[in-house]
Amino acid sequence: MTFSDRLKELRTYSNLTQKELASRCGVAQSCIAMLEKGRSEANVATLLALSRVFNVSTDYLLGLEDELGGRVSSSSSPMAAGVTYSDKEMDLIEAFRKLMPETQDFILRTAQSLNERDKKGAK
């Protein structure tokens, strides 16, 4: 699968318009259109922005990884290990992917804080 195919697939899966994606990446809508048509190549800054928006690795975007290269904390992806997710978890993932990177960071910090609080309360 080509970069342009992956980009369009990720954008449509995330229910983002080209304009919305462009805004999140800090580029013009025409840039996204040209990338999706394969008429232009992404520069490093755009590639990194796309990676953050979709929470995938740049290697995945460039076609160097066959599987979705999302950032995971363990050595193996839960998806690859056959873990299934509830509808609520899938809704959360979908909503999270649509957030701006700064908001994603805030959500992660909040969840980690709540997790620590719950651990202390369980003792």
Residue frames as qw, qx, qy, qz and C-alpha x, y, z in Angstrom:
[[0.000, 0.890, 0.456, 0.000, 0.00, 0.00, 0.00],
 [0.425, 0.468, -0.014, 0.775, 1.36, 3.42, -0.92],
 [0.175, -0.169, -0.406, 0.881, 1.74, 6.44, 1.33],
 [0.312, -0.063, -0.191, -0.929, -1.14, 8.17, -0.46],
 [0.607, -0.269, -0.672, -0.327, -3.39, 5.12, 0.02],
 [0.489, -0.284, -0.673, 0.477, -2.54, 4.88, 3.71],
 [0.032, -0.065, -0.207, 0.976, -3.09, 8.58, 4.25],
 [0.464, -0.156, -0.343, -0.802, -6.52, 8.54, 2.64],
 [0.629, -0.267, -0.727, -0.067, -7.49, 5.35, 4.48],
 [0.375, -0.233, -0.582, 0.684, -6.48, 6.79, 7.86],
 [0.124, 0.008, 0.042, -0.991, -8.23, 10.09, 7.18],
 [0.563, -0.200, -0.460, -0.657, -11.50, 8.49, 6.09],
 [0.599, -0.255, -0.740, 0.172, -11.36, 5.95, 8.94],
 [0.276, -0.238, -0.470, 0.804, -10.98, 8.86, 11.36],
 [0.097, 0.798, 0.593, 0.057, -13.95, 10.66, 9.77],
 [0.235, -0.643, 0.047, 0.727, -11.83, 13.70, 9.00],
 [0.566, 0.810, 0.155, -0.001, -12.19, 15.92, 5.97],
 [0.699, 0.323, -0.037, 0.637, -9.08, 17.00, 4.12],
 [0.022, -0.770, 0.049, -0.636, -9.63, 20.48, 5.52],
 [0.713, -0.671, 0.064, -0.196, -9.88, 19.21, 9.12],
 [0.918, -0.115, 0.041, 0.378, -6.74, 17.09, 8.72],
 [0.484, 0.561, -0.018, 0.672, -4.88, 19.99, 7.14],
 [0.294, -0.820, 0.063, -0.488, -5.82, 22.23, 10.06],
 [0.847, -0.523, 0.096, 0.010, -4.53, 19.70, 12.59],
 [0.852, 0.035, 0.131, 0.506, -1.26, 19.34, 10.68],
 [0.185, -0.775, 0.061, 0.601, -0.77, 23.05, 10.05],
 [0.263, -0.087, 0.650, 0.707, -0.84, 22.75, 6.26],
 [0.443, 0.243, -0.158, -0.848, -3.19, 23.81, 3.49],
 [0.797, 0.201, 0.455, -0.343, -6.05, 21.56, 2.39],
 [0.689, 0.649, -0.264, -0.186, -4.48, 21.43, -1.08],
 [0.022, 0.585, -0.803, 0.114, -1.38, 19.85, 0.50],
 [0.568, -0.048, 0.763, -0.303, -3.45, 16.95, 1.86],
 [0.772, 0.520, 0.161, -0.328, -5.23, 16.58, -1.49],
 [0.473, 0.709, -0.515, -0.090, -1.90, 16.43, -3.36],
 [0.198, -0.424, 0.861, -0.200, -0.50, 13.90, -0.87],
 [0.685, 0.148, 0.624, -0.347, -3.58, 11.68, -1.22],
 [0.748, 0.625, 0.008, -0.223, -3.33, 11.80, -5.02],
 [0.855, -0.130, 0.272, 0.423, 0.36, 10.93, -4.91],
 [0.466, 0.791, 0.114, 0.379, 1.28, 14.18, -6.66],
 [0.021, -0.813, 0.372, -0.448, 3.41, 15.44, -3.79],
 [0.701, -0.068, -0.624, 0.339, 5.61, 13.99, -1.06],
 [0.503, -0.843, -0.179, -0.070, 5.28, 14.92, 2.59],
 [0.265, 0.662, -0.493, 0.499, 8.12, 16.83, 4.17],
 [0.411, 0.006, -0.793, 0.450, 9.42, 15.72, 7.56],
 [0.182, -0.006, 0.427, -0.886, 7.29, 18.18, 9.53],
 [0.676, 0.024, -0.192, -0.711, 4.09, 17.11, 7.75],
 [0.674, 0.056, -0.735, -0.044, 4.97, 13.43, 8.11],
 [0.225, 0.000, -0.741, 0.633, 5.49, 13.86, 11.86],
 [0.394, 0.018, 0.217, -0.893, 2.25, 15.82, 12.21],
 [0.737, 0.031, -0.444, -0.510, 0.31, 13.10, 10.36],
 [0.529, 0.058, -0.810, 0.247, 1.93, 10.48, 12.58],
 [0.011, 0.022, 0.611, -0.791, 0.77, 12.33, 15.70],
 [0.547, 0.027, -0.044, -0.836, -2.76, 12.98, 14.42],
 [0.825, 0.042, -0.422, -0.374, -3.33, 9.32, 13.54],
 [0.623, -0.546, 0.518, -0.213, -1.20, 7.91, 16.37],
 [0.965, 0.220, 0.091, 0.114, 0.78, 5.73, 13.98],
 [0.595, -0.461, 0.328, 0.571, 4.48, 5.46, 13.28],
 [0.280, 0.730, -0.321, -0.535, 6.10, 7.26, 10.40],
 [0.139, -0.249, 0.918, 0.276, 7.27, 3.84, 9.25],
 [0.391, 0.441, 0.795, -0.147, 3.64, 2.78, 8.90],
 [0.347, 0.803, 0.125, -0.468, 2.80, 5.91, 6.90],
 [0.145, 0.683, -0.581, -0.418, 5.79, 5.31, 4.62],
 [0.905, 0.223, -0.224, -0.284, 4.87, 1.66, 4.08],
 [0.279, 0.518, -0.772, 0.239, 7.82, 0.27, 6.01],
 [0.264, -0.034, 0.850, -0.454, 5.51, -1.53, 8.45],
 [0.246, -0.232, -0.811, -0.477, 2.69, -3.78, 7.35],
 [0.344, -0.603, -0.709, 0.126, 0.73, -3.50, 10.57],
 [0.146, -0.906, -0.135, -0.374, -0.65, -0.36, 12.15],
 [0.617, 0.181, -0.433, 0.632, 2.35, 1.06, 13.97],
 [0.374, -0.829, -0.118, -0.399, 0.63, 2.76, 16.88],
 [0.122, 0.543, -0.629, 0.542, 2.72, 3.67, 19.87],
 [0.834, -0.417, -0.317, -0.173, 2.49, 1.03, 22.56],
 [0.314, -0.793, 0.456, -0.255, 4.26, 0.83, 25.87],
 [0.808, -0.267, 0.526, 0.008, 4.92, -2.92, 25.83],
 [0.217, -0.403, 0.730, 0.508, 7.06, -4.87, 23.42],
 [0.083, 0.225, 0.872, 0.427, 4.06, -6.31, 21.58],
 [0.333, -0.124, -0.151, -0.922, 0.86, -4.71, 20.42],
 [0.478, 0.115, 0.702, -0.515, -2.38, -5.82, 22.12],
 [0.704, 0.457, -0.086, -0.537, -3.91, -5.96, 18.64],
 [0.485, 0.459, -0.734, -0.124, -1.26, -8.45, 17.49],
 [0.064, -0.179, 0.908, -0.374, -1.74, -10.50, 20.65],
 [0.285, -0.330, -0.834, -0.338, -5.40, -11.07, 19.79],
 [0.020, -0.328, -0.594, 0.734, -6.84, -8.84, 22.50],
 [0.002, -0.597, -0.634, -0.491, -10.40, -7.81, 21.76],
 [0.026, 0.001, -0.270, 0.963, -11.90, -4.49, 22.75],
 [0.150, 0.584, 0.735, -0.309, -15.42, -3.72, 23.99],
 [0.239, 0.754, 0.441, 0.425, -17.63, -1.29, 22.09],
 [0.300, -0.944, -0.089, 0.106, -16.96, 1.30, 24.80],
 [0.589, -0.483, 0.346, 0.548, -13.19, 0.90, 24.38],
 [0.480, 0.316, 0.544, 0.612, -13.46, 1.19, 20.59],
 [0.028, 0.913, 0.347, 0.214, -15.60, 4.34, 20.95],
 [0.450, -0.832, 0.093, 0.311, -12.96, 5.79, 23.25],
 [0.599, -0.170, 0.469, 0.626, -10.16, 5.00, 20.80],
 [0.338, 0.602, 0.522, 0.500, -12.09, 6.54, 17.90],
 [0.148, -0.965, -0.207, -0.061, -12.87, 9.69, 19.89],
 [0.581, -0.648, 0.211, 0.444, -9.26, 9.93, 21.12],
 [0.591, 0.092, 0.486, 0.636, -7.84, 9.73, 17.58],
 [0.203, 0.776, 0.425, 0.419, -9.96, 12.70, 16.52],
 [0.368, -0.895, -0.108, 0.228, -8.52, 14.95, 19.23],
 [0.338, 0.857, -0.318, 0.224, -5.68, 17.37, 18.68],
 [0.711, 0.180, -0.556, 0.392, -2.30, 16.10, 19.95],
 [0.002, 0.365, -0.473, 0.801, -2.27, 18.53, 22.88],
 [0.710, -0.260, 0.091, -0.648, -5.70, 17.33, 23.99],
 [0.902, 0.044, -0.429, -0.020, -4.59, 13.69, 23.62],
 [0.436, 0.292, -0.592, 0.612, -1.64, 14.44, 25.92],
 [0.344, -0.333, 0.332, -0.813, -3.97, 16.05, 28.47],
 [0.876, -0.136, -0.149, -0.439, -6.32, 13.03, 28.37],
 [0.799, 0.151, -0.536, 0.229, -3.41, 10.62, 28.85],
 [0.175, 0.319, -0.558, 0.745, -2.04, 12.56, 31.83],
 [0.571, -0.273, 0.180, -0.753, -5.52, 12.71, 33.38],
 [0.921, -0.041, -0.307, -0.238, -6.08, 8.98, 32.88],
 [0.634, 0.221, -0.595, 0.442, -2.69, 8.17, 34.40],
 [0.106, -0.337, 0.452, -0.819, -3.45, 10.39, 37.38],
 [0.760, -0.197, 0.025, -0.619, -6.83, 8.73, 37.91],
 [0.868, 0.101, -0.486, 0.017, -5.21, 5.32, 37.59],
 [0.362, 0.276, -0.620, 0.639, -2.70, 6.19, 40.33],
 [0.405, -0.285, 0.306, -0.813, -5.51, 7.50, 42.55],
 [0.881, -0.095, -0.203, -0.418, -7.47, 4.28, 42.06],
 [0.720, 0.187, -0.606, 0.282, -4.41, 2.19, 42.93],
 [0.077, 0.279, -0.563, 0.774, -3.96, 4.11, 46.19],
 [0.607, -0.197, 0.131, -0.758, -7.65, 3.76, 47.02],
 [0.877, 0.017, -0.418, -0.235, -7.57, 0.00, 46.51],
 [0.464, 0.279, -0.709, 0.452, -4.90, -0.52, 49.20]]
